[in-house]
Amino acid sequence: MRLRNIKGSRDVIAESEFVVHEFREAKGKWAEIFENANPIRIEVGMGKGQFIYELARRNPDINYIGIEKFSSVLLRAIQKMEKEPLPNLKFIRMEAEWITDVFEKDEVDRIYLNFSDPWPKDRHAKRRLESRQFLERYDSFLKKDGIIEFKTDNHDLFMFSLDEVKEAKWNLDEVTYDLHNDEVMNENNIMTEYEERFSSMGNPIYKYIISRN
Ligand code: SAM
């Protein structure tokens, strides 16, 4: 899916009003940036942004921030916003490892992780967005009663993520090994690009919701 070397994508991003460029300066100031005190929810590794764009469209009283490290896919999300702008959606182009530089304690009330890169080698486990290292980062800015929602079709990554939840002493509030056939958890489900692709191949979709109350 990654579209490498799209000509000018970095220039488009640099000039886009939908991207928060000085994101480190935004720490603790997201309410000012959105010009309201509505809850803030983020998607880490949003790809082309189909999921977060639709969430933002359906929920105008919630603010959303999509984080993506690659310009080529972020460009697609920007193009959606250019066609039909939403005031409650912003983007950041960054490597998620630095996420604690961007959000203040209690600034975010929900984190979405969708079809994260699996990093299959053990020595790369800490790069997985569901690793204990990332959970510790999320812990520093997620509200006390905030939640993380994670979906994937990757069985090994999902099993790893469940171990990490336990290891980090978060609560596993809800879990399914077949989201699309789970009436309760699938209610109002918004499909991501990867979810559409992999479920159409017959892969079951796994999902957890975790918290630390
Ligand atoms: N979430 C989308 C979906 O479900 O269709 C895209 C899934 S794609 C497999 C993973 C995306 O996460 C890629 O666009 C990748 O560049 C981004 N990503 C992975 N690790 C990241 C990181 N550490 N920081 C920022 N973005 C990341």
Residues whose N, C-alpha, C, O or C-beta is under 5 A from the ligand:
A	BS01	SAM	G45 M46 G47 I67 E68 K69 F70 V73 M94 E95 A96 E97 N114 F115 S116 D117 T192 E193 Y194 E195
